[in-house]
């Protein structure tokens, strides 16, 4: 249910050989299947040009867009790897409602933050849209193949539990016409797979997150291009009448790899030019698709050779530069990777995220000082970036560089909320001998746990900070505060013997 600002510590590397590579390479050359659709009151994907498609950096930017358009009581079909329905408090909803009444759209957009002063964010904006009356029903199409399983209901129940859905809500879900349908916080929610998209007669809001496609390709053993082909063919077959359409990149926050920005761009192109649903792929699409196959299958030498060749034809394409930079880093050419990543973001600032990704590679290899050069260049190039600050802070904490760690934990806290950052900041200040400051951070952590029932622990360093807080409160005879941490339903397992 929660989108996390911190990314996993996956090393970007290339290896030789991988299952399905030859099949994927062949799929990259396929022509998209023909589809048949009919016209309706509104534009239909695959037949009509969808005008005014919104290309968003963060998915939550859809909320002020819909509010500004005056949309109400709409049906949303959301293709996404995340539900984006984390609960927004009634108090925050009322503030948003007041801002919308005044049509103060600048303030509405500024309220988009996971920080303490934010009113909604990428993990909660759909819930906010429902509570504001913009959306009355949600169809969430997931990229996972659970609906193919014999025990699909059991798998989906576990899926909802893993995403933090309340038990009462989970118990309301039943299979109905191929979708898993229930009630979440008072409004109807249907979870669907690509195998059985819902039939919806009235006009819908179409929402596509580009982070849908990498897991969709993985779960259905496809490359990205053939996954796009299947996706838009299936959507076109449903004859959805579109009242608004948005596509989110979701690189900011760490949900889509920066090299794969082309996925979002192509989604918009296909919606705006329906001929692309059935025509042969354009050359640059094939180039990006094959570069991604080399990247995905860790084919370092092939990726370097391929991207160098096609950069002669597309010398200003930041996507190719980014794929090549990752391959150069994997080959050991750190300077070449750094220079090429900087060239990419100079052509398009949206690609500055690649520098932080490359810095993560160096952290994973134990080269923290060199990694810092990459991170600092990334954050200087694009200061609003909400990307890997926690990973960097975790590495600095592990190296005993507590003051530097505090700096990046605080940035993460301001952009993503108190948990778990304040506990980690408490641990860092304890290590610096600043017990008073540590206590203040731990107190903030307890306060946020009182209000936030669904939290998750990503790694051992988070768990160790929580244990540090419990030990602190026990030493101070503040047993009630320690008990709040230990007894939290999402944290019990880290205190079990």
C-alpha positions in Angstrom: 0.0 0.0 0.0 2.9 2.4 0.8 5.2 3.7 -1.8 8.7 4.0 -0.3 11.1 6.8 -1.1 14.2 4.7 -0.5 15.2 2.2 -3.2 16.5 -1.3 -2.7 20.3 -1.7 -2.7 20.3 -3.7 -5.9 23.7 -3.6 -7.7 23.3 -2.7 -11.4 25.5 -5.2 -13.1 25.6 -7.2 -16.3 26.1 -11.0 -16.5 26.3 -13.3 -19.5 23.3 -15.5 -20.3 19.7 -15.4 -19.0 16.6 -17.4 -19.4 14.2 -16.0 -22.0 16.8 -13.7 -23.6 16.4 -15.1 -27.1 12.7 -15.2 -26.8 12.7 -11.6 -25.6 15.0 -10.5 -28.4 12.6 -12.0 -30.9 9.6 -10.4 -29.2 11.3 -7.0 -29.6 10.9 -7.4 -33.3 7.3 -8.3 -33.4 4.6 -6.1 -34.9 1.8 -5.2 -32.5 -1.4 -7.2 -33.2 -4.3 -5.6 -35.0 -7.3 -4.7 -32.9 -10.9 -3.8 -33.6 -12.8 -1.1 -31.6 -15.8 1.0 -32.2 -16.5 4.7 -31.5 -18.4 6.0 -28.5 -19.3 9.2 -26.9 -15.7 9.9 -25.8 -12.3 8.9 -27.2 -11.4 5.2 -27.3 -7.8 3.9 -26.9 -6.7 2.1 -30.0 -9.1 3.9 -32.3 -9.4 7.6 -31.4 -6.7 10.1 -30.6 -6.8 10.7 -26.8 -6.3 14.4 -26.5 -4.5 16.1 -23.7 -2.9 13.1 -22.1 -1.1 14.2 -19.0 2.6 13.1 -18.7 3.3 13.3 -15.0 6.6 12.9 -13.1 4.8 11.8 -9.9 1.5 10.0 -10.0 0.0 12.2 -7.3 0.1 15.1 -9.7 -3.1 13.6 -11.1 -5.0 14.8 -8.1 -4.8 18.6 -8.6 -5.3 17.9 -12.4 -8.6 16.2 -11.7 -9.7 18.8 -9.1 -8.9 21.7 -11.4 -11.0 20.0 -14.1 -14.0 19.8 -11.7 -14.3 16.0 -12.1 -16.6 14.3 -9.6 -18.1 10.9 -9.0 -15.9 9.4 -11.7 -14.8 5.8 -12.3 -11.0 5.3 -12.2 -9.2 2.4 -13.9 -5.6 2.5 -12.6 -2.9 0.3 -14.1 -0.2 0.3 -11.4 2.2 -1.8 -9.4 0.9 0.1 -6.3 -2.6 0.8 -5.0 -1.9 4.5 -4.1 -4.7 4.3 -1.5 -2.9 4.8 1.8 -5.3 6.5 4.2 -5.5 10.3 4.4 -6.8 11.6 7.7 -10.2 13.4 7.7 -8.5 16.6 8.9 -6.2 16.7 5.9 -9.1 15.9 3.6 -11.0 18.9 4.9 -8.0 21.2 4.4 -7.8 19.9 0.8 -11.5 20.5 0.3 -11.2 24.0 1.5 -8.2 24.7 -0.8 -10.2 23.3 -3.8 -13.2 25.4 -3.0 -11.0 28.5 -3.1 -9.4 27.2 -6.4 -6.0 27.8 -4.9 -4.3 25.3 -7.2 -0.8 26.5 -6.3 -1.4 25.5 -2.7 -3.1 22.3 -3.8 0.0 21.3 -5.7 2.3 22.3 -2.9 0.4 20.0 -0.5 1.7 17.0 -2.6 4.4 15.7 -0.2 5.1 12.7 2.0 6.6 15.0 4.6 5.0 16.1 7.8 3.3 19.1 6.2 2.0 17.2 3.2 -1.7 16.5 2.7 -1.3 13.7 0.1 1.5 12.0 -1.9 2.0 9.3 -4.5 1.0 6.6 -2.0 -2.3 8.2 -1.0 -3.6 10.4 -3.7 -6.3 8.0 -4.9 -7.7 7.7 -1.4 -7.7 11.5 -1.2 -9.5 11.6 -4.6 -12.2 9.2 -3.3 -12.7 11.2 -0.1 -13.0 14.4 -2.0 -15.7 13.0 -4.2 -13.6 13.1 -7.4 -13.6 9.3 -7.7 -16.5 7.0 -6.6 -15.1 3.6 -7.8 -11.7 2.3 -8.4 -10.6 -0.6 -10.7 -6.9 -1.4 -9.9 -5.2 -3.5 -12.5 -2.1 -5.2 -11.2 0.9 -6.4 -13.2 1.2 -9.7 -11.3 -0.1 -13.0 -12.6 -2.1 -14.0 -9.5 -5.3 -14.4 -11.5 -3.8 -17.3 -13.4 -3.4 -19.4 -10.2 -5.8 -22.1 -9.2 -5.7 -20.6 -5.7 -6.1 -17.0 -7.0 -8.3 -16.0 -4.1 -5.8 -17.1 -1.5 -2.9 -15.4 -3.3 -4.9 -12.2 -3.7 -5.8 -12.2 0.0 -2.2 -12.5 0.9 -1.3 -9.8 -1.6 -3.7 -7.3 0.1 -2.4 -8.2 3.5 1.2 -7.6 2.3 0.1 -4.2 1.0 -1.3 -3.3 4.4 -5.0 -3.5 3.8 -7.0 -3.8 7.0 -8.4 -7.3 7.9 -11.9 -6.0 7.8 -11.5 -4.7 4.3 -9.8 -7.9 3.1 -12.7 -10.0 4.4 -15.1 -8.1 2.2 -13.3 -9.2 -1.0 -14.8 -11.9 -3.3 -14.3 -13.0 -6.9 -16.8 -11.4 -9.2 -16.7 -11.5 -13.0 -13.0 -12.2 -13.0 -12.0 -9.4 -10.6 -11.4 -9.5 -6.9 -14.0 -7.0 -5.6 -14.5 -5.5 -2.1 -14.8 -2.4 0.0 -11.9 -0.2 1.1 -12.7 2.6 3.6 -16.2 2.9 2.3 -15.8 2.9 -1.4 -15.8 -0.1 -3.9 -12.5 -1.4 -5.1 -12.0 -4.1 -7.8 -8.6 -5.7 -8.3 -8.1 -7.1 -11.8 -5.5 -8.7 -14.0 -4.7 -8.3 -17.6 -6.4 -11.6 -18.3 -9.9 -10.2 -17.5 -10.1 -6.4 -17.7 -13.4 -5.1 -16.4 -16.3 -4.1 -18.7 -17.2 -0.5 -17.9 -20.0 1.1 -19.8 -19.6 4.7 -18.6 -16.7 7.0 -19.4 -13.6 6.4 -17.2 -10.5 8.1 -16.1 -7.5 6.1 -17.4 -4.4 6.2 -15.2 -1.2 4.4 -16.2 1.9 4.2 -14.1 5.0 3.3 -16.1 6.1 1.2 -13.1 3.4 -1.3 -14.1 5.4 -2.5 -17.1 8.7 -3.9 -15.7 7.0 -6.3 -13.2 4.3 -7.1 -15.9 7.1 -8.1 -18.3 8.8 -10.2 -15.6 5.7 -12.0 -14.4 4.5 -12.8 -17.9 8.0 -13.6 -19.3 8.1 -10.8 -21.9 10.3 -7.9 -22.8 9.1 -4.4 -22.3 8.0 -3.7 -25.9 6.0 -6.8 -26.2 4.5 -6.1 -22.8 3.4 -2.7 -24.1 1.9 -4.4 -27.2 -0.1 -6.9 -25.1 -1.2 -4.1 -22.7 -2.6 -1.7 -25.3 -4.1 -4.4 -27.4 -6.1 -5.6 -24.3 -7.1 -2.1 -23.4 -8.2 -1.3 -26.9 -10.4 -4.4 -26.9 -12.4 -3.1 -23.9 -13.6 0.0 -25.8 -13.2 2.2 -22.8 -14.5 5.7 -23.3 -12.0 8.1 -21.8 -12.8 11.4 -20.0 -9.2 12.0 -18.9 -6.0 10.1 -19.2 -2.7 10.4 -17.3 0.6 8.6 -17.6 3.1 8.7 -14.7 6.9 8.3 -15.0 7.4 7.6 -11.3 11.2 7.7 -11.5 11.2 10.3 -8.6 10.7 8.3 -5.5 12.4 5.2 -7.0 9.6 3.2 -8.6 10.9 3.1 -12.2 14.5 2.9 -13.3 15.6 6.2 -14.9 16.7 4.5 -18.1 13.2 3.3 -18.6 11.6 6.8 -18.9 10.9 5.9 -22.5 8.1 3.6 -21.3 6.0 6.6 -20.1 6.8 8.6 -23.2 5.7 5.8 -25.5 2.5 5.2 -23.5 1.6 8.8 -24.2 2.5 8.5 -27.9 0.3 5.4 -28.3 -2.6 7.1 -26.6 -2.3 10.2 -28.7 -1.6 8.3 -32.0 -3.7 5.1 -32.1 -2.0 3.9 -35.3 0.9 2.9 -33.0 -1.2 0.1 -31.5 -1.1 -1.9 -34.8 1.8 -0.5 -36.8 5.4 -1.8 -36.7 7.5 -0.4 -33.9 9.5 2.7 -34.9 13.3 2.2 -35.0 14.0 4.2 -31.8 11.5 2.1 -29.9 13.3 -1.0 -31.1 16.6 0.5 -30.1 15.4 1.3 -26.6 13.7 -2.0 -26.2 16.9 -3.9 -27.2 19.1 -1.8 -25.0 16.8 -2.6 -22.1 17.0 -6.3 -22.9 20.8 -6.1 -22.7 20.5 -4.2 -19.5 18.0 -6.6 -18.0 20.0 -9.6 -18.9 23.4 -8.2 -17.7 25.0 -8.3 -21.2 27.7 -5.7 -20.5 29.8 -6.0 -23.6 26.8 -6.2 -25.9 25.2 -3.2 -24.3 28.3 -1.1 -24.7 28.8 -2.0 -28.3 25.1 -1.6 -29.1 24.6 1.8 -27.5 27.8 3.2 -29.0 26.6 2.2 -32.5 23.2 3.7 -32.2 24.4 6.8 -30.4 26.0 7.7 -33.7 22.4 7.9 -35.1 20.8 9.4 -32.0 23.7 11.4 -30.5 21.4 13.4 -28.2 19.3 10.6 -26.9 19.6 10.7 -23.0 18.0 7.2 -22.7 20.8 5.6 -24.7 23.4 7.5 -22.8 22.0 6.2 -19.6 21.9 2.6 -20.6 25.5 3.0 -21.8 26.6 4.7 -18.5 25.2 1.7 -16.5 27.1 -0.7 -18.8 30.3 1.3 -18.5 30.0 1.3 -14.7 29.6 -2.5 -14.8 32.7 -2.8 -17.0 34.7 -0.8 -14.5 34.9 2.5 -16.4 33.6 4.7 -13.6 34.9 8.0 -15.1 33.3 7.2 -18.4 30.0 6.4 -16.7 30.1 9.6 -14.7 30.9 11.8 -17.7 28.2 10.1 -19.9 25.5 10.4 -17.1 26.3 14.1 -16.8 26.0 14.6 -20.5 22.6 12.9 -20.4 21.2 15.2 -17.8 22.6 18.2 -19.6 20.3 17.2 -22.5 17.4 16.4 -20.2 17.5 17.2 -16.4 15.1 14.3 -15.8 18.0 11.9 -16.3 20.0 13.3 -13.3 18.7 10.4 -11.4 21.2 8.1 -13.2 24.0 9.7 -11.2 22.5 8.7 -8.0 21.9 5.2 -9.3 25.5 4.9 -10.3 26.5 6.2 -6.9 24.4 3.3 -5.4 26.5 0.9 -7.5 29.6 2.3 -5.8 28.1 2.0 -2.4 27.3 -1.6 -3.0 30.9 -2.1 -3.9 32.1 -0.4 -0.7 33.4 2.8 -2.4 31.6 5.3 -0.3 33.8 8.4 -0.9 33.6 8.0 -4.7 29.9 7.3 -4.5 29.4 10.6 -2.7 30.7 12.5 -5.8 28.0 10.9 -7.9 25.3 11.6 -5.3 26.3 15.2 -4.8 26.4 15.8 -8.6 22.9 14.3 -8.9 21.4 16.4 -6.1 23.1 19.5 -7.4 21.7 18.9 -10.9 18.2 18.3 -9.7 17.7 19.5 -6.1 14.0 18.5 -5.7 15.0 14.8 -6.4 13.5 12.4 -3.9 15.8 9.6 -4.7 18.2 7.3 -2.7 18.8 9.8 0.1 18.0 7.1 2.7 20.3 4.6 1.0 23.1 7.1 1.1 22.4 7.9 4.8 22.3 4.2 5.7 25.8 3.8 4.1 27.1 6.8 6.0 25.6 5.5 9.2 27.3 2.1 8.6 30.6 3.8 8.1 30.3 5.7 11.4 29.9 9.1 9.6 26.9 10.0 11.7 26.8 13.8 11.1 26.7 13.3 7.3 24.1 10.6 7.8 21.9 13.0 9.7 21.9 15.4 6.8 20.5 12.9 4.3 18.1 11.3 6.8 16.7 14.8 7.4 16.1 15.4 3.7 14.4 12.0 3.5 12.3 12.8 6.5 11.1 16.1 5.0 10.1 14.4 1.8 8.8 11.1 2.9 7.6 11.5 6.5 8.8 10.7 10.0 9.0 6.9 9.9 11.6 5.4 10.0 13.8 8.5 9.6 13.4 9.9 13.0 14.4 6.6 14.7 17.5 6.5 12.5 18.2 10.2 13.4 17.8 9.3 17.1 20.3 6.5 16.7 22.8 8.7 14.9 22.6 11.4 17.5 23.1 8.8 20.2 26.3 7.7 18.5 27.4 11.3 18.5 26.8 11.5 22.3 23.8 13.9 22.0 21.4 12.0 24.2 19.0 14.9 24.5 18.6 15.2 20.8 18.3 11.5 20.4 15.4 11.4 22.9 13.6 14.1 21.0 13.9 12.1 17.8 12.7 8.9 19.5 9.8 10.8 21.0 8.8 11.9 17.5 9.0 8.4 16.4 6.6 7.2 19.0 4.2 10.0 18.1 4.2 9.0 14.5 3.6 5.3 15.3 0.4 6.3 17.3 -1.0 7.8 14.1 0.4 5.3 11.5 -0.8 1.8 11.8 0.7 0.4 8.6 4.5 0.8 8.5 7.1 -1.5 7.2 10.8 -2.3 7.9 12.9 -2.4 4.8 16.3 -3.5 6.3 18.2 -4.3 9.4 19.4 -0.8 10.0 15.8 0.3 10.5 15.2 -2.5 12.9 18.3 -1.7 14.9 17.2 2.0 15.2 13.9 0.8 16.7 15.6 -1.4 19.1 17.9 1.5 20.1 14.8 3.6 20.8 13.3 0.8 23.0 16.5 0.5 24.9 16.6 4.2 25.4 13.1 4.4 26.8 13.6 1.4 29.1 16.7 3.0 30.5 14.8 6.2 31.2 11.9 4.2 32.8 9.6 5.4 30.1 8.1 1.9 29.7 4.9 3.1 28.1 6.7 4.6 25.1 8.8 1.5 24.7 5.6 -0.6 24.8 4.1 1.4 21.9 7.0 0.5 19.7 7.3 -3.2 20.7 3.5 -3.8 20.5 3.0 -2.1 17.1 1.3 -4.7 14.9 3.7 -4.1 12.0 6.8 -4.2 14.2 6.3 -7.1 16.6 8.4 -9.5 14.5 11.6 -7.5 15.0 11.3 -7.9 18.7 10.5 -11.6 18.8 13.3 -13.9 20.1 
